[in-house]
Amino acid sequence: MFNAKRKKLLERFLILSLFCSSGAVWAQQGTVTLNLNNVTVKEALEQLNTQTSYSLWLNVGDVDLS
């Protein structure tokens, strides 16, 4: 279908277009300090969510929330 020269040119164009494509990415910056003692992981995550706009996703099978 394509000869070797056209195929190589197309590959370079596709790779270049991937690097040049514009996308918006924002990093979250800032410092969060929670002073908590003797609380469960669930309570700590609730405090984090209450005091900030941060929200964490986790697999509850991997973490003991008690």
C-alpha positions in Angstrom: 0.0 0.0 0.0 2.7 2.5 1.0 6.2 2.4 -0.2 8.9 2.4 2.5 9.8 6.1 2.1 6.1 7.2 2.5 5.6 4.9 5.4 8.7 6.3 7.2 7.5 9.9 6.5 4.0 9.0 7.9 5.5 7.5 11.0 7.6 10.6 11.7 4.6 12.8 11.1 2.4 10.8 13.5 5.1 10.8 16.2 5.7 14.5 15.8 1.9 15.2 16.0 1.7 13.3 19.3 4.4 15.5 20.8 2.9 18.7 19.4 -0.7 18.1 20.3 -1.9 20.6 22.8 -3.6 19.5 26.0 -4.3 21.2 29.2 -2.7 19.8 32.3 -2.8 21.4 35.7 -0.8 20.2 38.6 -2.2 20.6 42.1 0.1 22.7 44.2 -0.1 23.6 47.8 0.5 22.3 51.2 -2.0 20.4 53.3 -1.5 19.8 57.0 -3.7 17.6 59.0 -3.0 17.3 62.7 -4.9 14.1 63.7 -4.3 11.6 66.5 -5.8 8.2 66.9 -8.2 8.4 64.0 -9.1 5.8 61.4 -8.0 6.1 57.8 -11.6 6.8 56.9 -11.8 9.7 59.4 -8.5 11.1 58.0 -9.8 11.0 54.4 -13.0 12.6 55.5 -11.0 15.5 57.2 -8.9 15.9 54.1 -12.0 16.1 51.9 -13.7 18.6 54.3 -10.7 20.9 54.6 -9.7 20.9 50.9 -11.1 20.2 47.6 -8.9 17.1 47.3 -10.6 13.8 46.9 -8.8 10.4 47.0 -9.8 7.2 45.2 -8.7 4.0 46.7 -9.6 0.3 46.5 -11.2 -0.4 49.9 -10.0 -4.0 49.5 -6.4 -2.8 49.7 -6.8 -0.5 52.8 -8.2 -1.3 56.2 -10.4 1.7 56.9 -10.8 1.0 60.6 
